[in-house]
Amino acid sequence: IIQSGGKDEALFVLLKGSVLVTKGLRKEVMLAQLNAGDFFGELSLLPRKPRSTTIIAKSEVITWEIDSQSLKSLELGIQNKIQFKVVQLMVKRLDDMNKKYIKVVQEKTSAKA
């Protein structure tokens, strides 16, 4: 669905099915599995950055693709709700990443001792 490094500008809402989120240069590593109700691609929509991960359909999927033009055409209240959900998700993902980083540092520190 999405290839890392891609330059399209769309957020996807997963309406049906499940996808795998992967990342890697030589070897793809699975980061997460997303299911109906989840969304992905938000980093390319808001700050307009290249795709940072690859999204692979695990089953038959149906998505709602929202590009910046589509987002602007929605009522302001809906735009605000989508943007708020995106910010919430980004904060959660940052928090999860920080927890994983701390765990890795602690494991490496205790292995050296």
C-alpha contacts under 8 A as a table, 3 or more apart, distances in Angstrom:
res1	aa1	res2	aa2	distance
1	I	54	T	7.64
1	I	55	I	5.48
1	I	56	I	5.83
1	I	57	A	6.78
2	I	6	G	7.22
2	I	51	R	7.55
2	I	53	T	7.54
2	I	54	T	5.24
2	I	55	I	4.93
2	I	56	I	7.20
3	Q	6	G	5.61
3	Q	51	R	6.87
3	Q	53	T	6.72
3	Q	54	T	4.54
3	Q	55	I	6.64
4	S	23	K	7.43
4	S	50	P	7.50
4	S	51	R	4.85
4	S	52	S	5.16
4	S	53	T	4.56
4	S	54	T	4.75
5	G	50	P	5.08
5	G	51	R	4.68
5	G	52	S	6.14
5	G	53	T	7.61
6	G	50	P	5.45
6	G	51	R	5.07
7	K	44	S	7.42
7	K	48	R	7.96
7	K	49	K	7.14
7	K	50	P	4.79
7	K	51	R	6.36
8	D	44	S	7.01
8	D	50	P	7.51
8	D	51	R	7.90
9	E	44	S	5.05
9	E	45	L	4.77
9	E	48	R	6.23
9	E	67	D	5.74
9	E	68	S	6.87
10	A	41	G	6.23
10	A	42	E	7.13
10	A	44	S	6.35
10	A	45	L	5.11
10	A	65	E	6.19
10	A	66	I	5.31
10	A	67	D	4.14
10	A	68	S	6.84
11	L	39	F	7.12
11	L	40	F	5.93
11	L	41	G	4.54
11	L	42	E	5.01
11	L	44	S	7.32
11	L	45	L	5.86
11	L	65	E	5.84
11	L	66	I	5.11
11	L	67	D	6.26
12	F	39	F	5.42
12	F	40	F	5.34
12	F	41	G	6.00
12	F	42	E	7.73
12	F	63	T	6.02
12	F	64	W	5.53
12	F	65	E	4.60
12	F	66	I	6.17
13	V	36	A	7.98
13	V	37	G	6.70
13	V	38	D	6.12
13	V	39	F	4.28
13	V	40	F	6.68
13	V	63	T	5.40
13	V	64	W	5.03
13	V	65	E	6.58
13	V	66	I	7.96
14	L	17	G	7.21
14	L	18	S	7.61
14	L	34	L	8.00
14	L	35	N	6.69
14	L	36	A	4.94
14	L	37	G	5.56
14	L	38	D	5.55
14	L	39	F	5.62
14	L	40	F	7.94
14	L	61	V	7.27
14	L	62	I	6.30
14	L	63	T	4.61
14	L	64	W	6.64
15	L	36	A	4.89
15	L	37	G	5.87
15	L	38	D	7.94
15	L	61	V	7.30
15	L	62	I	5.35
15	L	63	T	5.25
15	L	64	W	6.90
16	K	35	N	7.35
16	K	36	A	4.90
16	K	37	G	7.87
16	K	60	E	7.51
16	K	61	V	5.05
16	K	62	I	4.92
16	K	63	T	6.98
17	G	35	N	6.02
17	G	36	A	5.77
17	G	57	A	7.91
17	G	58	K	7.46
17	G	59	S	5.60
17	G	60	E	5.63
17	G	61	V	4.46
17	G	62	I	6.83
18	S	33	Q	6.90
18	S	34	L	5.52
18	S	35	N	4.38
18	S	36	A	6.46
18	S	57	A	6.30
18	S	58	K	5.45
18	S	59	S	5.81
18	S	60	E	7.61
18	S	61	V	6.55
19	V	33	Q	5.71
19	V	34	L	5.32
19	V	35	N	6.62
19	V	55	I	6.39
19	V	56	I	5.39
19	V	57	A	4.35
19	V	58	K	4.82
19	V	59	S	7.10
19	V	61	V	7.89
20	L	30	M	6.75
20	L	31	L	7.61
20	L	32	A	5.94
20	L	33	Q	4.58
20	L	34	L	6.39
20	L	55	I	5.67
20	L	56	I	5.14
20	L	57	A	6.40
20	L	58	K	6.31
21	V	30	M	5.86
21	V	31	L	5.45
21	V	32	A	5.11
21	V	33	Q	6.08
21	V	34	L	7.51
21	V	53	T	6.55
21	V	54	T	5.86
21	V	55	I	4.81
21	V	56	I	6.63
22	T	28	E	5.83
22	T	29	V	5.28
22	T	30	M	4.37
22	T	31	L	5.39
22	T	32	A	7.26
22	T	53	T	5.74
22	T	54	T	5.17
22	T	55	I	6.39
22	T	56	I	7.77
23	K	28	E	5.19
23	K	29	V	5.37
23	K	30	M	6.68
23	K	31	L	7.05
23	K	52	S	7.48
23	K	53	T	5.03
23	K	54	T	6.10
24	G	27	K	5.32
24	G	28	E	4.36
24	G	29	V	5.93
25	L	28	E	6.75
30	M	33	Q	7.95
34	L	38	D	5.98
34	L	39	F	7.71
35	N	38	D	5.74
39	F	42	E	7.76
41	G	44	S	5.80
41	G	45	L	6.82
41	G	51	R	7.30
42	E	45	L	5.13
42	E	46	L	6.35
42	E	86	V	6.62
43	L	46	L	5.78
43	L	47	P	6.15
43	L	48	R	6.69
43	L	49	K	6.28
43	L	50	P	7.99
43	L	51	R	7.25
43	L	52	S	7.98
44	S	47	P	6.10
44	S	48	R	4.38
44	S	49	K	4.78
44	S	50	P	6.01
44	S	51	R	6.08
45	L	48	R	5.31
45	L	49	K	7.72
45	L	67	D	6.66
45	L	68	S	6.42
51	R	54	T	7.59
57	A	60	E	6.85
57	A	61	V	6.66
66	I	69	Q	7.96
66	I	70	S	5.65
66	I	71	L	6.15
67	D	70	S	5.26
67	D	71	L	6.17
68	S	71	L	5.04
68	S	72	K	6.20
69	Q	72	K	5.16
69	Q	73	S	6.35
70	S	73	S	5.13
70	S	74	L	6.68
71	L	74	L	5.46
71	L	79	Q	6.27
72	K	75	E	7.86
72	K	79	Q	7.22
74	L	78	I	6.30
74	L	79	Q	6.14
75	E	78	I	5.36
75	E	79	Q	6.27
76	L	79	Q	4.95
76	L	80	N	6.12
77	G	80	N	5.14
77	G	81	K	6.29
78	I	81	K	5.04
78	I	82	I	6.21
79	Q	82	I	5.24
79	Q	83	Q	6.11
80	N	83	Q	5.07
80	N	84	F	5.96
81	K	84	F	5.08
81	K	85	K	6.17
82	I	85	K	5.16
82	I	86	V	6.19
83	Q	86	V	5.03
83	Q	87	V	6.23
84	F	87	V	5.13
84	F	88	Q	6.18
85	K	88	Q	5.02
85	K	89	L	6.14
86	V	89	L	5.11
86	V	90	M	6.14
87	V	90	M	5.08
87	V	91	V	6.16
88	Q	91	V	5.23
88	Q	92	K	6.24
89	L	92	K	5.07
89	L	93	R	6.10
90	M	93	R	5.10
90	M	94	L	6.07
91	V	94	L	5.11
91	V	95	D	6.11
92	K	95	D	5.07
92	K	96	D	6.14
93	R	96	D	5.04
93	R	97	M	6.08
94	L	97	M	5.05
94	L	98	N	6.16
95	D	98	N	5.12
95	D	99	K	6.29
96	D	99	K	5.15
96	D	100	K	6.29
97	M	100	K	5.13
97	M	101	Y	6.14
98	N	101	Y	5.01
98	N	102	I	6.18
99	K	102	I	5.19
99	K	103	K	6.23
100	K	103	K	5.06
100	K	104	V	6.24
101	Y	104	V	5.18
101	Y	105	V	6.20
102	I	105	V	5.14
102	I	106	Q	6.09
103	K	106	Q	5.13
103	K	107	E	6.13
104	V	107	E	5.09
104	V	108	K	6.19
105	V	108	K	5.19
105	V	109	T	6.04
106	Q	109	T	5.05
106	Q	110	S	6.11
107	E	110	S	5.27
107	E	111	A	6.08
108	K	111	A	5.07
108	K	112	K	6.37
109	T	112	K	5.39
109	T	113	A	6.65
110	S	113	A	5.22
